[in-house]
Amino acid sequence: MRIVLVGLGWLGEPLAASLMAAGYSVCGTVRSADKAQRLSAEGYCVQEWVAEKAEPLPFDLQDCCLVITLPPSSVPDYVDKLRRLVLQARQQQCRQIVMVSSTAVYSDDDSGCELSPPSPDTARGALLLQAEAVVKTDDVPWLVFRAAGLIGPGRHPSRFLSGKRTARGGARVNLVHLDDVVRFLLAGITQRCGGQTFNLCSPDHPSRQDFYSRACQRAGVALPEFTDDSRGGKQIDGQRVVNALGETYHVSDWMHWLESAPI
């Protein structure tokens, strides 16, 4: 099966590498000519494509799996752009659409479980939930992954709260490592388990104060200041995808991970 990957960015590029290593034929899009040139030189099938121009994808989608990794922050009129992608997928008889969404669709009052309808309390969450509804069409089999806070190369957690004054030190973190996201996406695509929505979130939820203080300490940067130790907030349940796909989270102890994580 061919894979067309919209967005060979921080997540899309390592996902494409894993898919090719698994034997898939992969094509993908980038926003700049420089990156297209670099990836082409590394053996990727890549085309420059900018969503804002409202042009169709420069690939034939017939009998392929379309994987969308575009975040709302990078695309104006995000829902409309995804609607155009889904229309092209339907017209060209795409085999499956896989969307990477976010646990931002859940409010602080939600259960954090895929089986309960979310009620976003942020503009970004509401936008993502609208986009999910566009992808969840009866015309093309779909699969949606809601990723928690993304951690990995270039995204060491120390950079997020260093030196900042913030509240709710007792609230639990909801994070997932890039390697685990790629692993679960690969499993979902391979197994073609359509019509499912999965959270991607490590089962480990240390407090914000413990985790970010230790992250900053390990990185040698200014520690955050927590004004209170109240808990509050949501706690995302990422277990259902483990049961469904037979994969596990390789990063499941965040404090242990911090001890050897690249800064």
Phi and psi restraints in degrees (value plus and minus 20) as a CYANA .aco file:
   2 ARG   PHI    -101.3   -61.3
   2 ARG   PSI     128.2   168.2
   3 ILE   PHI    -138.4   -98.4
   3 ILE   PSI     108.7   148.7
   4 VAL   PHI    -131.9   -91.9
   4 VAL   PSI      97.4   137.4
   5 LEU   PHI    -129.4   -89.4
   5 LEU   PSI      94.3   134.3
   6 VAL   PHI    -107.7   -67.7
   6 VAL   PSI      81.6   121.6
   7 GLY   PHI      87.7   127.7
   7 GLY   PSI      67.2   107.2
   8 LEU   PHI    -110.5   -70.5
   8 LEU   PSI      44.6    84.6
   9 GLY   PHI    -123.0   -83.0
   9 GLY   PSI    -164.2  -124.2
  10 TRP   PHI     -77.9   -37.9
  10 TRP   PSI     -59.2   -19.2
  11 LEU   PHI    -112.2   -72.2
  11 LEU   PSI     -63.3   -23.3
  12 GLY   PHI     -84.1   -44.1
  12 GLY   PSI     -57.0   -17.0
  13 GLU   PHI     -86.5   -46.5
  13 GLU   PSI     -70.4   -30.4
  14 PRO   PHI     -85.9   -45.9
  14 PRO   PSI     -49.2    -9.2
  15 LEU   PHI     -85.4   -45.4
  15 LEU   PSI     -63.1   -23.1
  16 ALA   PHI     -81.2   -41.2
  16 ALA   PSI     -60.8   -20.8
  17 ALA   PHI     -82.5   -42.5
  17 ALA   PSI     -61.5   -21.5
  18 SER   PHI     -88.1   -48.1
  18 SER   PSI     -59.2   -19.2
  19 LEU   PHI     -84.3   -44.3
  19 LEU   PSI     -62.4   -22.4
  20 MET   PHI     -87.0   -47.0
  20 MET   PSI     -58.0   -18.0
  21 ALA   PHI     -83.9   -43.9
  21 ALA   PSI     -46.7    -6.7
  22 ALA   PHI    -105.2   -65.2
  22 ALA   PSI     -19.9    20.1
  23 GLY   PHI      80.4   120.4
  23 GLY   PSI     -14.7    25.3
  24 TYR   PHI    -102.8   -62.8
  24 TYR   PSI     130.8   170.8
  25 SER   PHI    -107.9   -67.9
  25 SER   PSI      99.4   139.4
  26 VAL   PHI    -142.8  -102.8
  26 VAL   PSI     111.8   151.8
  27 CYS   PHI    -142.8  -102.8
  27 CYS   PSI     130.4   170.4
  28 GLY   PHI    -170.3  -130.3
  28 GLY   PSI     149.0   189.0
  29 THR   PHI    -134.1   -94.1
  29 THR   PSI     129.2   169.2
  30 VAL   PHI    -154.7  -114.7
  30 VAL   PSI     145.0   185.0
  31 ARG   PHI    -112.8   -72.8
  31 ARG   PSI     -39.1     0.9
  32 SER   PHI    -143.0  -103.0
  32 SER   PSI     131.0   171.0
  33 ALA   PHI     -87.3   -47.3
  33 ALA   PSI     -55.1   -15.1
  34 ASP   PHI     -83.0   -43.0
  34 ASP   PSI     -63.8   -23.8
  35 LYS   PHI     -90.4   -50.4
  35 LYS   PSI     -56.1   -16.1
  36 ALA   PHI     -80.5   -40.5
  36 ALA   PSI     -61.4   -21.4
  37 GLN   PHI     -85.6   -45.6
  37 GLN   PSI     -63.3   -23.3
  38 ARG   PHI     -83.3   -43.3
  38 ARG   PSI     -67.9   -27.9
  39 LEU   PHI     -88.0   -48.0
  39 LEU   PSI     -55.9   -15.9
  40 SER   PHI     -81.6   -41.6
  40 SER   PSI     -60.5   -20.5
  41 ALA   PHI     -86.1   -46.1
  41 ALA   PSI     -44.7    -4.7
  42 GLU   PHI    -110.1   -70.1
  42 GLU   PSI     -17.3    22.7
  43 GLY   PHI      79.9   119.9
  43 GLY   PSI     -12.8    27.2
  44 TYR   PHI    -104.2   -64.2
  44 TYR   PSI     127.8   167.8
  45 CYS   PHI    -109.6   -69.6
  45 CYS   PSI      90.5   130.5
  46 VAL   PHI    -160.6  -120.6
  46 VAL   PSI     126.6   166.6
  47 GLN   PHI    -152.8  -112.8
  47 GLN   PSI     121.9   161.9
  48 GLU   PHI     -95.0   -55.0
  48 GLU   PSI     109.6   149.6
  49 TRP   PHI    -173.7  -133.7
  49 TRP   PSI     110.0   150.0
  50 VAL   PHI    -137.3   -97.3
  50 VAL   PSI      99.0   139.0
  51 ALA   PHI     -80.5   -40.5
  51 ALA   PSI     -53.0   -13.0
  52 GLU   PHI     -81.6   -41.6
  52 GLU   PSI     -43.6    -3.6
  53 LYS   PHI     -98.5   -58.5
  53 LYS   PSI     -25.4    14.6
  54 ALA   PHI      38.4    78.4
  54 ALA   PSI       7.6    47.6
  55 GLU   PHI    -109.1   -69.1
  55 GLU   PSI     131.0   171.0
  56 PRO   PHI     -86.2   -46.2
  56 PRO   PSI     137.3   177.3
  57 LEU   PHI     -80.4   -40.4
  57 LEU   PSI     119.9   159.9
  58 PRO   PHI    -101.6   -61.6
  58 PRO   PSI      15.0    55.0
  59 PHE   PHI    -155.8  -115.8
  59 PHE   PSI     129.6   169.6
  60 ASP   PHI     -99.0   -59.0
  60 ASP   PSI     103.8   143.8
  61 LEU   PHI    -115.3   -75.3
  61 LEU   PSI     -18.4    21.6
  62 GLN   PHI     -80.6   -40.6
  62 GLN   PSI     108.1   148.1
  63 ASP   PHI      40.3    80.3
  63 ASP   PSI       8.6    48.6
  64 CYS   PHI    -135.8   -95.8
  64 CYS   PSI     152.6   192.6
  65 CYS   PHI    -125.5   -85.5
  65 CYS   PSI     101.3   141.3
  66 LEU   PHI    -115.6   -75.6
  66 LEU   PSI      99.3   139.3
  67 VAL   PHI    -131.4   -91.4
  67 VAL   PSI     102.8   142.8
  68 ILE   PHI    -129.7   -89.7
  68 ILE   PSI      95.4   135.4
  69 THR   PHI    -134.7   -94.7
  69 THR   PSI     -10.4    29.6
  70 LEU   PHI     -87.6   -47.6
  70 LEU   PSI     105.5   145.5
  71 PRO   PHI    -102.8   -62.8
  71 PRO   PSI     131.4   171.4
  72 PRO   PHI     -78.2   -38.2
  72 PRO   PSI     -50.5   -10.5
  73 SER   PHI     -84.5   -44.5
  73 SER   PSI     -41.2    -1.2
  74 SER   PHI    -118.2   -78.2
  74 SER   PSI     -23.0    17.0
  75 VAL   PHI    -156.4  -116.4
  75 VAL   PSI      91.3   131.3
  76 PRO   PHI     -83.5   -43.5
  76 PRO   PSI     131.6   171.6
  77 ASP   PHI      33.1    73.1
  77 ASP   PSI      30.1    70.1
  78 TYR   PHI     -76.3   -36.3
  78 TYR   PSI     -67.3   -27.3
  79 VAL   PHI     -85.0   -45.0
  79 VAL   PSI     -61.1   -21.1
  80 ASP   PHI     -84.0   -44.0
  80 ASP   PSI     -58.8   -18.8
  81 LYS   PHI     -85.9   -45.9
  81 LYS   PSI     -60.5   -20.5
  82 LEU   PHI     -87.4   -47.4
  82 LEU   PSI     -53.7   -13.7
  83 ARG   PHI     -81.9   -41.9
  83 ARG   PSI     -59.1   -19.1
  84 ARG   PHI     -86.5   -46.5
  84 ARG   PSI     -59.3   -19.3
  85 LEU   PHI     -84.6   -44.6
  85 LEU   PSI     -61.8   -21.8
  86 VAL   PHI     -86.5   -46.5
  86 VAL   PSI     -58.6   -18.6
  87 LEU   PHI     -82.3   -42.3
  87 LEU   PSI     -64.5   -24.5
  88 GLN   PHI     -82.8   -42.8
  88 GLN   PSI     -60.8   -20.8
  89 ALA   PHI     -81.8   -41.8
  89 ALA   PSI     -61.3   -21.3
  90 ARG   PHI     -88.4   -48.4
  90 ARG   PSI     -64.6   -24.6
  91 GLN   PHI     -84.8   -44.8
  91 GLN   PSI     -52.3   -12.3
  92 GLN   PHI    -118.8   -78.8
  92 GLN   PSI      -7.6    32.4
  93 GLN   PHI      38.2    78.2
  93 GLN   PSI      32.2    72.2
  94 CYS   PHI     -85.2   -45.2
  94 CYS   PSI     126.2   166.2
  95 ARG   PHI    -101.4   -61.4
  95 ARG   PSI     -55.1   -15.1
  96 GLN   PHI    -181.1  -141.1
  96 GLN   PSI     127.0   167.0
  97 ILE   PHI    -136.5   -96.5
  97 ILE   PSI     107.9   147.9
  98 VAL   PHI    -136.9   -96.9
  98 VAL   PSI     104.5   144.5
  99 MET   PHI    -136.5   -96.5
  99 MET   PSI     114.5   154.5
 100 VAL   PHI    -115.7   -75.7
 100 VAL   PSI      89.1   129.1
 101 SER   PHI    -123.9   -83.9
 101 SER   PSI    -173.5  -133.5
 102 SER   PHI    -167.8  -127.8
 102 SER   PSI     132.0   172.0
 103 THR   PHI     -92.3   -52.3
 103 THR   PSI     -16.7    23.3
 104 ALA   PHI     -83.4   -43.4
 104 ALA   PSI     -34.6     5.4
 105 VAL   PHI     -87.8   -47.8
 105 VAL   PSI     -37.2     2.8
 106 TYR   PHI    -111.5   -71.5
 106 TYR   PSI     119.7   159.7
 107 SER   PHI    -106.9   -66.9
 107 SER   PSI     152.2   192.2
 108 ASP   PHI     -84.2   -44.2
 108 ASP   PSI     -40.2    -0.2
 109 ASP   PHI    -114.4   -74.4
 109 ASP   PSI     -26.5    13.5
 110 ASP   PHI     -96.5   -56.5
 110 ASP   PSI     140.9   180.9
 111 SER   PHI     -93.8   -53.8
 111 SER   PSI     -39.8     0.2
 112 GLY   PHI      57.8    97.8
 112 GLY   PSI      -1.6    38.4
 113 CYS   PHI    -134.0   -94.0
 113 CYS   PSI     120.4   160.4
 114 GLU   PHI     -82.9   -42.9
 114 GLU   PSI     -43.2    -3.2
 115 LEU   PHI    -101.1   -61.1
 115 LEU   PSI     -27.4    12.6
 116 SER   PHI    -129.2   -89.2
 116 SER   PSI     112.7   152.7
 117 PRO   PHI     -80.3   -40.3
 117 PRO   PSI     108.6   148.6
 118 PRO   PHI     -97.6   -57.6
 118 PRO   PSI     137.6   177.6
 119 SER   PHI    -153.0  -113.0
 119 SER   PSI      65.5   105.5
 120 PRO   PHI     -76.3   -36.3
 120 PRO   PSI     123.5   163.5
 121 ASP   PHI    -137.6   -97.6
 121 ASP   PSI      -5.3    34.7
 122 THR   PHI    -151.0  -111.0
 122 THR   PSI     137.8   177.8
 123 ALA   PHI     -83.4   -43.4
 123 ALA   PSI     -59.2   -19.2
 124 ARG   PHI     -84.7   -44.7
 124 ARG   PSI     -62.7   -22.7
 125 GLY   PHI     -82.5   -42.5
 125 GLY   PSI     -62.0   -22.0
 126 ALA   PHI     -84.2   -44.2
 126 ALA   PSI     -58.9   -18.9
 127 LEU   PHI     -84.6   -44.6
 127 LEU   PSI     -62.4   -22.4
 128 LEU   PHI     -85.8   -45.8
 128 LEU   PSI     -58.2   -18.2
 129 LEU   PHI     -86.8   -46.8
 129 LEU   PSI     -57.8   -17.8
 130 GLN   PHI     -82.9   -42.9
 130 GLN   PSI     -61.9   -21.9
 131 ALA   PHI     -85.2   -45.2
 131 ALA   PSI     -59.7   -19.7
 132 GLU   PHI     -78.8   -38.8
 132 GLU   PSI     -61.8   -21.8
 133 ALA   PHI     -82.5   -42.5
 133 ALA   PSI     -53.5   -13.5
 134 VAL   PHI     -87.4   -47.4
 134 VAL   PSI     -60.5   -20.5
 135 VAL   PHI     -92.4   -52.4
 135 VAL   PSI     -52.5   -12.5
 136 LYS   PHI     -99.9   -59.9
 136 LYS   PSI      51.0    91.0
 137 THR   PHI    -122.1   -82.1
 137 THR   PSI     134.7   174.7
 138 ASP   PHI     -99.4   -59.4
 138 ASP   PSI     -32.2     7.8
 139 ASP   PHI    -102.1   -62.1
 139 ASP   PSI     -52.7   -12.7
 140 VAL   PHI    -151.3  -111.3
 140 VAL   PSI     108.4   148.4
 141 PRO   PHI     -74.2   -34.2
 141 PRO   PSI     121.2   161.2
 142 TRP   PHI    -154.0  -114.0
 142 TRP   PSI     142.4   182.4
 143 LEU   PHI    -169.6  -129.6
 143 LEU   PSI     107.0   147.0
 144 VAL   PHI    -139.4   -99.4
 144 VAL   PSI     109.1   149.1
 145 PHE   PHI    -132.8   -92.8
 145 PHE   PSI     103.1   143.1
 146 ARG   PHI    -119.1   -79.1
 146 ARG   PSI      84.6   124.6
 147 ALA   PHI    -106.2   -66.2
 147 ALA   PSI     118.6   158.6
 148 ALA   PHI     -96.5   -56.5
 148 ALA   PSI    -187.6  -147.6
 149 GLY   PHI     -77.7   -37.7
 149 GLY   PSI     108.3   148.3
 150 LEU   PHI    -109.5   -69.5
 150 LEU   PSI     107.6   147.6
 151 ILE   PHI    -144.2  -104.2
 151 ILE   PSI     122.7   162.7
 152 GLY   PHI     144.2   184.2
 152 GLY   PSI    -179.8  -139.8
 153 PRO   PHI     -73.6   -33.6
 153 PRO   PSI     106.6   146.6
 154 GLY   PHI      59.3    99.3
 154 GLY   PSI     -21.1    18.9
 155 ARG   PHI    -151.2  -111.2
 155 ARG   PSI      34.8    74.8
 156 HIS   PHI     -88.3   -48.3
 156 HIS   PSI     115.3   155.3
 157 PRO   PHI     -81.9   -41.9
 157 PRO   PSI     -37.0     3.0
 158 SER   PHI     -82.8   -42.8
 158 SER   PSI     -44.6    -4.6
 159 ARG   PHI     -95.0   -55.0
 159 ARG   PSI     -35.4     4.6
 160 PHE   PHI    -103.3   -63.3
 160 PHE   PSI     -58.4   -18.4
 161 LEU   PHI    -144.7  -104.7
 161 LEU   PSI     -15.9    24.1
 162 SER   PHI     -75.4   -35.4
 162 SER   PSI     105.5   145.5
 163 GLY   PHI      54.1    94.1
 163 GLY   PSI     -16.5    23.5
 164 LYS   PHI    -115.0   -75.0
 164 LYS   PSI     133.7   173.7
 165 ARG   PHI    -123.1   -83.1
 165 ARG   PSI     101.8   141.8
 166 THR   PHI    -165.4  -125.4
 166 THR   PSI     147.8   187.8
 167 ALA   PHI    -128.1   -88.1
 167 ALA   PSI    -198.5  -158.5
 168 ARG   PHI      35.6    75.6
 168 ARG   PSI      35.0    75.0
 169 GLY   PHI     -83.9   -43.9
 169 GLY   PSI     -43.9    -3.9
 170 GLY   PHI    -106.9   -66.9
 170 GLY   PSI     -26.5    13.5
 171 ALA   PHI     -84.0   -44.0
 171 ALA   PSI     128.6   168.6
 172 ARG   PHI    -107.9   -67.9
 172 ARG   PSI     122.0   162.0
 173 VAL   PHI    -101.1   -61.1
 173 VAL   PSI     128.3   168.3
 174 ASN   PHI    -145.1  -105.1
 174 ASN   PSI      81.1   121.1
 175 LEU   PHI    -155.6  -115.6
 175 LEU   PSI     138.3   178.3
 176 VAL   PHI    -167.3  -127.3
 176 VAL   PSI     120.5   160.5
 177 HIS   PHI    -102.9   -62.9
 177 HIS   PSI     126.3   166.3
 178 LEU   PHI     -71.5   -31.5
 178 LEU   PSI     -64.5   -24.5
 179 ASP   PHI     -80.1   -40.1
 179 ASP   PSI     -57.1   -17.1
 180 ASP   PHI     -91.8   -51.8
 180 ASP   PSI     -57.5   -17.5
 181 VAL   PHI     -79.9   -39.9
 181 VAL   PSI     -67.9   -27.9
 182 VAL   PHI     -80.5   -40.5
 182 VAL   PSI     -62.1   -22.1
 183 ARG   PHI     -81.9   -41.9
 183 ARG   PSI     -66.0   -26.0
 184 PHE   PHI     -90.4   -50.4
 184 PHE   PSI     -56.9   -16.9
 185 LEU   PHI     -82.4   -42.4
 185 LEU   PSI     -64.9   -24.9
 186 LEU   PHI     -79.7   -39.7
 186 LEU   PSI     -62.5   -22.5
 187 ALA   PHI     -85.2   -45.2
 187 ALA   PSI     -62.2   -22.2
 188 GLY   PHI     -84.2   -44.2
 188 GLY   PSI     -61.3   -21.3
 189 ILE   PHI     -87.0   -47.0
 189 ILE   PSI     -63.8   -23.8
 190 THR   PHI     -84.3   -44.3
 190 THR   PSI     -62.3   -22.3
 191 GLN   PHI    -104.3   -64.3
 191 GLN   PSI     -32.2     7.8
 192 ARG   PHI      30.4    70.4
 192 ARG   PSI      30.9    70.9
 193 CYS   PHI    -109.8   -69.8
 193 CYS   PSI      59.1    99.1
 194 GLY   PHI     -90.9   -50.9
 194 GLY   PSI     142.6   182.6
 195 GLY   PHI      51.6    91.6
 195 GLY   PSI       7.7    47.7
 196 GLN   PHI    -144.5  -104.5
 196 GLN   PSI     126.5   166.5
 197 THR   PHI    -138.5   -98.5
 197 THR   PSI     105.2   145.2
 198 PHE   PHI    -145.1  -105.1
 198 PHE   PSI     116.0   156.0
 199 ASN   PHI     -99.7   -59.7
 199 ASN   PSI     125.6   165.6
 200 LEU   PHI    -140.6  -100.6
 200 LEU   PSI      83.0   123.0
 201 CYS   PHI    -174.4  -134.4
 201 CYS   PSI     109.2   149.2
 202 SER   PHI     -75.8   -35.8
 202 SER   PSI     125.4   165.4
 203 PRO   PHI     -93.5   -53.5
 203 PRO   PSI     -26.2    13.8
 204 ASP   PHI    -114.1   -74.1
 204 ASP   PSI     107.4   147.4
 205 HIS   PHI    -151.6  -111.6
 205 HIS   PSI      49.8    89.8
 206 PRO   PHI     -85.8   -45.8
 206 PRO   PSI     145.4   185.4
 207 SER   PHI     -90.0   -50.0
 207 SER   PSI     134.1   174.1
 208 ARG   PHI     -79.0   -39.0
 208 ARG   PSI     -61.8   -21.8
 209 GLN   PHI     -83.5   -43.5
 209 GLN   PSI     -67.1   -27.1
 210 ASP   PHI     -84.4   -44.4
 210 ASP   PSI     -66.6   -26.6
 211 PHE   PHI     -89.9   -49.9
 211 PHE   PSI     -72.1   -32.1
 212 TYR   PHI     -93.5   -53.5
 212 TYR   PSI     -49.9    -9.9
 213 SER   PHI     -85.2   -45.2
 213 SER   PSI     -63.9   -23.9
 214 ARG   PHI     -87.5   -47.5
 214 ARG   PSI     -58.7   -18.7
 215 ALA   PHI     -80.8   -40.8
 215 ALA   PSI     -63.9   -23.9
 216 CYS   PHI     -89.9   -49.9
 216 CYS   PSI     -57.1   -17.1
 217 GLN   PHI     -81.8   -41.8
 217 GLN   PSI     -64.7   -24.7
 218 ARG   PHI     -84.4   -44.4
 218 ARG   PSI     -53.8   -13.8
 219 ALA   PHI    -104.5   -64.5
 219 ALA   PSI     -29.5    10.5
 220 GLY   PHI      51.9    91.9
 220 GLY   PSI      12.6    52.6
 221 VAL   PHI    -138.2   -98.2
 221 VAL   PSI     151.8   191.8
 222 ALA   PHI     -79.9   -39.9
 222 ALA   PSI     114.3   154.3
 223 LEU   PHI     -94.3   -54.3
 223 LEU   PSI     130.0   170.0
 224 PRO   PHI     -93.5   -53.5
 224 PRO   PSI     137.9   177.9
 225 GLU   PHI    -131.9   -91.9
 225 GLU   PSI     101.3   141.3
 226 PHE   PHI    -120.4   -80.4
 226 PHE   PSI     104.4   144.4
 227 THR   PHI     -99.0   -59.0
 227 THR   PSI     -38.1     1.9
 228 ASP   PHI    -175.8  -135.8
 228 ASP   PSI     149.1   189.1
 229 ASP   PHI    -133.6   -93.6
 229 ASP   PSI       4.1    44.1
 230 SER   PHI     -85.1   -45.1
 230 SER   PSI     129.9   169.9
 231 ARG   PHI    -105.2   -65.2
 231 ARG   PSI    -103.4   -63.4
 232 GLY   PHI      39.3    79.3
 232 GLY   PSI     159.4   199.4
 233 GLY   PHI      57.1    97.1
 233 GLY   PSI     157.0   197.0
 234 LYS   PHI    -114.3   -74.3
 234 LYS   PSI     138.9   178.9
 235 GLN   PHI    -149.9  -109.9
 235 GLN   PSI      95.5   135.5
 236 ILE   PHI    -101.1   -61.1
 236 ILE   PSI     113.4   153.4
 237 ASP   PHI    -114.2   -74.2
 237 ASP   PSI      92.7   132.7
 238 GLY   PHI    -129.2   -89.2
 238 GLY   PSI       2.9    42.9
 239 GLN   PHI    -103.8   -63.8
 239 GLN   PSI     -49.4    -9.4
 240 ARG   PHI     -79.4   -39.4
 240 ARG   PSI     -57.2   -17.2
 241 VAL   PHI     -86.4   -46.4
 241 VAL   PSI     -51.3   -11.3
 242 VAL   PHI     -83.9   -43.9
 242 VAL   PSI     -66.4   -26.4
 243 ASN   PHI     -85.6   -45.6
 243 ASN   PSI     -56.6   -16.6
 244 ALA   PHI     -97.1   -57.1
 244 ALA   PSI     -58.9   -18.9
 245 LEU   PHI    -125.4   -85.4
 245 LEU   PSI     -29.7    10.3
 246 GLY   PHI      54.0    94.0
 246 GLY   PSI      -3.6    36.4
 247 GLU   PHI    -122.2   -82.2
 247 GLU   PSI     146.9   186.9
 248 THR   PHI    -149.5  -109.5
 248 THR   PSI     142.1   182.1
 249 TYR   PHI    -101.2   -61.2
 249 TYR   PSI     100.1   140.1
 250 HIS   PHI     -97.3   -57.3
 250 HIS   PSI     -48.1    -8.1
 251 VAL   PHI    -123.2   -83.2
 251 VAL   PSI      79.3   119.3
 252 SER   PHI    -150.8  -110.8
 252 SER   PSI      -7.4    32.6
 253 ASP   PHI    -161.8  -121.8
 253 ASP   PSI      76.4   116.4
 254 TRP   PHI     -87.7   -47.7
 254 TRP   PSI     -58.1   -18.1
 255 MET   PHI     -86.7   -46.7
 255 MET   PSI     -57.6   -17.6
 256 HIS   PHI     -86.7   -46.7
 256 HIS   PSI     -61.7   -21.7
 257 TRP   PHI     -80.6   -40.6
 257 TRP   PSI     -59.2   -19.2
 258 LEU   PHI     -78.7   -38.7
 258 LEU   PSI     -49.7    -9.7
 259 GLU   PHI     -86.5   -46.5
 259 GLU   PSI     -43.8    -3.8
 260 SER   PHI    -146.5  -106.5
 260 SER   PSI     -13.8    26.2
 261 ALA   PHI     -90.6   -50.6
 261 ALA   PSI     115.4   155.4
 262 PRO   PHI     -80.5   -40.5
 262 PRO   PSI     115.9   155.9
